């Protein structure tokens, strides 16, 4: 499937989700994804929406005063949790390519009075962020959607400060998918059709310059619409460092 067509499918699919506010991450679902009850309760109404496969913030060991970049920030859940961890002296930047998601995230930020969070419209293959300005990059089940993952990791590396870290949750393949799934719009939006093999994913991170690349956690991942490929798909939490 062509790159522009893939982006159009993803953008339109997530625009519909933003408008309908589906896939609500309530306390029980949130706990399964790795969010604590305290994190979910602390969020204002309307922000507890997660389309992810894990909690990257839990991995990031965020410190006060740090600058955090969220790739594919959606309606802002992970950004708002991160904002509380980095405090008033810190900053959180969310980037998403879907205007409807950005609008919803900004609305949620106003409602929750998150003054240290900003949302920027842009693609993760060409981040609207300056070189070497970010301490930590997080991402939750988004990089798999990109048709150019190599470029995404290169951009992430560019924006990180020396010594900066990448902490992400994402979907990878354990074995190849049937062609019918690869071409499925529903499977793309469900974070499956665009996924690559686990070893390839790790290799792309290393090729971009990241060191100490390792998987911290791996679990089988299933989606209602594609149960027949459950054994082919895994959710991973992976980290990497930009050399000092």
N, C-alpha and C positions, 0 to 999 in steps of 0.2 A: 504494500500500500504506500502511495506517495506521501512524502513528509507533510506537505501542505494539507492534504486530505486528512491525515491523521490528526493534525492540530485542530482542524475544523471540527472533526467528530468530537474530540475531547472538549474543546471550548463550548460547543453547543450542548453537549451532555451535561457539563458542570454548570452551565448557565441555567438550565432547567432545574437542577438540584438547588441552586442558590435561590431561585424564585419560589420553589415549593418547600424549601427547608426540610427535605427528606433526610434519611439516614441519621436520625437524631442519636447522639451518643449519651444516653442516660446513664445513671450511676452503675447499673450492672454491666452494660456494654462497655462503658468506659473503663471499669476495673479489669475486664478481660483484655483490653488493649494496653493496659499498663498504667493507666491514670489512677491516682489515689482519690479516695472519696473527698479528701480535703481540697484537692485541686479542682475537682468538678463542682463542689459546693461553692467554692470561692468565686466562680465565674458568674457574671450577671446573666439574666435570662436572655436567651437568644444566641449565646456564644457557645453553648455546649453541643456543637455540631462537629462530628469528626467523620471524615471519609477515609481515614487512614487504616494502617495495619499494625500500629504500635504507638508507643509514646517516646519519641526521640528526646524530649526534654529530660526524661528520667535518666537518660544515658549521658547527658552533656555536662553534668557536674557544673552547672552555671554558677558564676561568681558575681558578686556585686560589682557594678561598674563596667561589665563587659558589654560588647556590642554583638548582637546575635542576628543572623540572617536566616530566614525561613524560606526555603525554596518550595513554591507552590503552597502558599499560606492559606488558601481557601477563605473561610469565614473568620479565621483568626484564632482558633482555639489554642494552638501551640504557642502562638505569639503572646497571647494574654497570660498564659502560664509562665512563659519565659520572662515576661516583663516584671512579674512579682519576684523572680529569683535574682534579676540583675539590679533591681531597685532604681531609685530616682537618678542615680549617676550613670546607669546603664542605658542601653538603647536596643530596641528590637525593630528590625526591618522585615516586613513580609512582602514577597514578590509573587504575583499570580498573573496569568495571562488572560483570565476571564473577567471582563469588566463588571459583570454582575456579582462575582465573588468579592472583588475589590470594594464595590459599593456597600455590600453587606458587612464586610469586615470593618470598614470605616464607620459605618453606623453603629456596629457593636462596640467599637473603640470609644465613640462618643458616649454611648449609654453607660459603659463601664468606667468612663473617665480614665482611660489608659493614656496618660500624657507622654509616656516614653516609647510609644509604639507608632510606627507609620507604615502605610501600605502603598506599594508602588506597582503600577501596571507594567508588566514586562514579561518576557520569556526567559526561562531558566537557561536557555542556550545563549542568551545575550543579556546578561544581568545589568540592570540600571544601577550599578553599585561601583564605586571607585576601587582602584587597585589597593590591596593590602590595608583594608580598613575594618575588617571584621575579625573578631576573636573566635567565634563559634558559628558553624553552619549546621542547621538542623533541616530535616526534610522528612515528611511522613507520607510514604506510599505515593510519590509523585514522579521520581526520576524514571521509573519504569514506563511512564506515559510518554516520555520524550523519544522521538525517532532518532535523535543524535545524542546518545548518552555520553559519548566521548567528549563532545563539546561542553556538555553540562559539567562534567568533572573538571575540565580545563578552566571553565569560568569560575567554578567554586574555588579552585586552587588560586586563581588570580586575585580574587577578592579577599582571601584570607591573609591575615598578617603572618609573618614568619613565626612559627610555633603555634599557629592557630589549628583548630581541630574541626573535623567533620564528623557528625554523629547522626546517622540516618536509620530510619525504618523503611523497608521496601520489600517488594515482591520480586523473586527470582524463580527461574525454572530449574528443576532437577532432571527433567528430560524434555525432549522436544514436543511441541504442541501439534495437534492435527491442523491441517490447512484451513479447515472450516472455522476453527477457533481463532486462528491468526487473522482471519478476514472479518471477524465478527465485531460490529460496532459495540454491541453490549459487552463483549469481553474486553474491548479497549477501555471503555469507561469503568469497567470493573477491575482494572489494573492487572489484567492477565495477558491479553494479546500482545502488548508491547514489551513484555518482560523478556529478559535474556537469560542464558544459562548462568548459574551462580559463579562458576570459574571465570567466565567472560566479564561479568560485572566487577569482580575483584581485580581482574587484570586491567580493566579500563581505569580504575581508581589509581593503580600503581603507575600506569602509563602517563597519567596526568601529573604525576610528581608526588603523590601521597606516599608517606612511609608509615610503618607500623599498622598496615591495613589488616584488620582482623574482624571476624564475625563473633559477636558477643553472645548472640542468642539466635536460635533457628527453630521455627515451628512450622508444621504443615498449615497451609492456608487454603480455605475453601470458600467458594462463592455459590450461592444458591443456583444461579443460572448455569453454572459450568461444573456440576458435581462430578461429571465423568472424567475430569482431569485433576481431581484432588491430589492424586499421588504425584503429579508433575510439578506442583507449585509449592513454594515455601516462602514464609515471611521471615526476613532476617533483620537483625539489628547489627549494623556494621559501623566501624569507626576508622579514621585515618588521621594523620598529622601532616601539616606542612612543615618541612625542615626549617629550623631556626637559621 
